[in-house]
């Protein structure tokens, strides 16, 4: 048996892509299919014909040679692109550590900049985050962005995953640009909320990694929010990528990212109940912090202890009805009260998910509030000492 296997292995040894075993198999198959009258006399002719055919099959054509050369060139080009991208990422990461020269005009960092390192600790407790090293680089990058854009209340909003690259999102507040169009309307005739109000209360910037260039996202329109609710699409990581699907989305991926950020913020940015209150102006829907001596914390482990800090978005894709065309026209049609959303909405009022027996919010205690407190009697003993 071993001799047979050794002989078969010898016959299957290939030279120039063809083995004797394969050649004899093809010759015998041709003899069986053609049924020559004298197979022995025609065996050599058939063998030569099969051999010639096999050589033609295994000989690369001029087109194949050109294709192979082109594939090799593409491979080298792709490898060069990968090296260039890796070097740029390293350069971006190092750029945030650059110390400005004495002659450099360094702008001041905007007020309310988030302590990213402290926020990173909370994220780690919850089992999420970008890692301490990446978060530190992101903190430096955020400081630089806040100074360049004169932005207030800058913070890391989160990260959106893409097929080719991710979006790290920064949130801040800026004054309305001087060239911002007033009374702008979208394709459906709904008024676009100005910068600093409604769904455009905050401005957002995105980058692919800490240290990379930040790109400011445009204002979101009601039409974009309405369509974003109805489509499901993976992000590519390219801001100028077209958005396919039905219904057609009015804009590139940068606008889709902005619309989804608006939707996510309106539904998920919450704060402890009682920590904020509405301002005294009845016509305003702004909120302000409650003084510490007036704030009474509710149970943080219960859904009743939390409210939405962002204004909900109505069916029009806005946080309020469309403004009247003529403010002096008192006989104008009254706006639908359901379109006027209110701040500090309790999360217990949220609609439940489609799944049966599912709750819109489920509290999860990461750190025991009582952990580290002295046992009963220990505090009195310490005071006696």
N, C-alpha and C positions, 0 to 999 in steps of 0.2 A: 504493500500500500504506500509505503514511504517512497519507494522507487517511482511509482506512478505519479505521485504528487510532485516529486522532483522533476520528472520528465515534463509534466504539464507546465510547471513553472518555467522550465527552460524554453518550451515552445511559446510561452506567452511573453517572453522578453521582447520589448519593443525597441526597434531602431528606426529612427526617422518617423516615429508615430505609428508604425505598422509592425505587428508580430507575426511570426510564422503560423501560429495557431489561428489567428484571425484570417490570414491569407488562405490557408487550407480550407477553413470553414467556408469562405466565399467561393472558392473553386468548386468544392463538392456541391454547394448549393446551386451553382450555375449548371453543373453537370446534370443534377436532378431535374432542374426546371427546363433545360433545353433538350434532354434525351437524345444526344448524338448517337448515330448508328454504331460507331466504334469509339467508345469513350477513351480508350487507352491512346489511340492515335491522336485524338484531338486534345488530350490532357494538357500538353505543353502550350498549345495555342490558347486554350482557355486560361491557363495559369498566367501567361504573358498578358492577356487582355485584362484580367483582374488586377494584376500588378500595376499595369499602366494606369488603370482607372483609379486605383488607390493612391498612386503618386500624385495624380491631378487633384484628387480630393484634399490631400494634405499639404499641397503646395499653396502657400499664401498668395493671393492675388495682389495686383498693384493697389487696388482699392483698399484691401485689408491692411496692407503695409502702411498706406497713408493714414488709415483710421487709427492704427496702433500708434503711429507717431503723434497724431493729433491728441489721442488719449493721454500719451505720456506728457505732452506739453500742457494739457489741461491739468493733469495731476501736479506738475511742478508749479503751475500758476496758483492752483488752489492751496498748495502747501505754503507758497509765498504769502498768500492772503492770510492764512491762519497765523503765520509767524508775525506778520505786520499787525494783525488784530491783537495778538497776545502782547506785543511790545507796546501798543497804544494803551492797552488796559493797565499795564504796569506803569506807564508814564502818567496816566490819569490818576492812579492811586498815589503816586509820589507827589503829584502837583499840589494836592491839598495840604501837604506838610511844608510847602514853600514859605519861608519867612520873608515878608516884604522888606524891601530896602528902605533906607531912611528917606530917600527922595520920592518914594511911591506915595501917591494920594490914596490912602486907605479909607474907604467909606465906613461909616458907623453901622454896626449891626442893628437891625430893627428890634424894637421892644417886643417882649413876649416870646423870645426864641425858646423852643422846647429844649429841655435837658434830655438829649437823646440817650445819654448813658443811663440815666435814671429810668427812662422809659424802657430801655433794653432789659433792665432787671425784671420789670413787671412782665414783659413779653416772655422772658425765659421761664418765669414761674408758671405761665400759662402754656408752656411747651411750644412757643413759636418764636420767630425772630430771625435775624440775618447773621447772628454771631457777633460777639463783642468787637472783634477787629473790624469787621465790615461796618458795624454801627458807629464805631469811633470815626472812621473815615467819612461816613455819611454825616456825622455831626459837624465835622470841619467843612464839608462841602455845603451843608445847609447854612452855616454861618456866612460863608462867602456869597451864597445865593441871596440871603436875606439882605446883606449889605448892598449888593449890586442892584437889586430890584426895589430897595427901600420898602420891603415888605414887613408887615407886623404879624405877630402870632404864628410864626413859621413852625411847622411840625412835620414829622414823617407821617403821612397818611396811611401808607401801606405799600403793598407790591401786587401787581397784576402779572400773571404768568402768560407768556406768549410762546408761539411755536418756534420762533427763531431767536427771540430775545425777550427779556422781561421788562416791565415798566416799574421802576421805583418812583413812587408818587410823593411829592411834597405839597403841603397846603399852606397858604398864607393869605393875608389880606393886603390889598393895595388900593390906592386912590384910583378912581376912574380915569383912564387915559384921555388926554385932550382930544384925540382924534376919534373917540368912540362915537358911533352914530347914535343920535337920539331918536326915540320913537321908532326903532327898528322893528320890523315884523317878519315872521317866517313865512314859508310857503302856504301855511294854513291860515294866515291872517292873524295869528296870535302874537302879541307884543313880547319881544325878548326882554327879559328882566335885566336892568342895568347892572354894571359891575358894583358889587357891594350890597346887592339886594337879592332876596329870594334864592333861587337855585344858583345864582351867581354871587352869593355872599362872599364866598372864598374863591381865590384863584389857585390854579394847580399847575405844577411843573412836573415833568417826567424826565428820567434818565435811565440808561440801561444798567449802570452800576455806579457805586460810589466813586466820585471823581470825574465821571463822564460829564459831558456838556448837558446842561439843563435846557429843556424846551418848554416854553409856556404854552399851555393848551388854550384854545379860544373859548369865548363865552359859549355856554350851551343854550340852545334854542328849545322852545317847547316842542316843536316838531321832532327834533332829534330824540328827546326823551320819550315821546309817544311811540316812535318807531322802535327805539331800543328796547321797549317793553315787549315787543312782539317778535323780535328776531333772536335767534341763538347762533352765535358765531364765535369760533376761536380767534383770539388776537394773534397777529403775526409778529408783533414787536417792531413793525415799521409804521411810522406815523403817517406816511403818505400812501399807504396801501389802500386800494379800493375796497369798499365793503359791498360784497355781493349778497344776494338774498332777496326775499320778498316779505313784506313790502320794501321797496327801495329805500335805502338809508340816505338822507340828504347830507353827504359829506364823506371825508376820508376817515381812516381809522383814528386819527387824532380826535375827531369829533365824537366818534363812537366811544372812545376811552373816556372822554369828558362826560358824556351822557351817562355812562354806567357809574362813574364816580358820583355823579349827582344822585342817582337812584340809591346807591349803596349808602351814601352819607345820610340821606333822608330817612332811611329805614334802620340804620344800625348805630349811629352816633348817639349815645345815651349818657345821662349823668344822674347822680343821686337825686331823688325827689327832695324838694325843699332847698336845694343848693342855689338855684336861680329863681328869680321872680320877674314878672313882666314889669316894664317901666310904667310910671304913673300916667304917661300920655295915652289916652284911650285910643287914639288913631294909630298908635305905633304897636308893632308886634315884636319889638326888640325885647331882650331880656338882659338882666344884670345880676351879678352875684349878690347873694344875701349876706349881710354883715355876720361875722363869726358869732357875735353874741346873740343873734336872732336865729341862727341855724340850729335846727334840731334834727339830727340824723335819724333816718328810719332804718329798719332792718335791711342790711344790704344783701342778705341771702334770700329775700323774698322779692318776687317780680314787682310787687306794689311799691317797692322802694326805689324804682327807677323810672325816668321819663326821657322822652326824646328831646335833645337840645336843638336839633335842626328842624326847620319847618317841613311838614309833609308836602309832597307834590300831588297836586290834584289831577283830574282827568285831562285837563288841557296841557299838562306838562309844565305848569306854573305853580307857584305857591299862593297865588291870589287870582281873582277874576281879571279879565282884561280891563285896563283902564278905560274910562269913558272917552269917546272921541272928542267931545266938547265938554270941558269941565263946567262951563256956564249953563249947560242945558240941564236944568233940574228935572225935566220931564222924561229924561232918558230911561231906558229900561233898567230896572233894578237887577243887580248881579245875583246869580244863584248863590245862596248862602253856603251850599255844600262845596263851592269852589274856593271859599275863603278858609284856609287852613289856620289852625291856632298853634302857638308854640307850647312847649312843655307838655306834650300829649303823653299820658301814661302808657307804658308799654303793654299793660294789661288790656288796652283797647285794640291792640293789633289783631288783625284777622289771623286765624290759625292756618297752618299750612294745609295743603291738599290731603296729606296723609291722615289716615284715621287715628284718633286718639293722640294726635301730636299737638304739642303746645308751641305757641310762637316763640316763647323764651323759656329756657331751662337754666336756673342758676347752678353754678358749679364752684364750690369753695376750694380755692387753690391753697390759701394759707388760713389756718384756724385763727379767727380774731382773738381767741382767748389764749393762744399759745404764747408762752413767755410771761404771763401774768403770775404774780405770786399767789400761792395757795392761800386758802382762807385762814386767817390768823397770822400769816407771815408778815403782812404789811404792818399790823399793829405791833408785832414784836420788833420790827425794825425801827418804828417810831419811838418805842420805849427805850431802845438803846441810845 
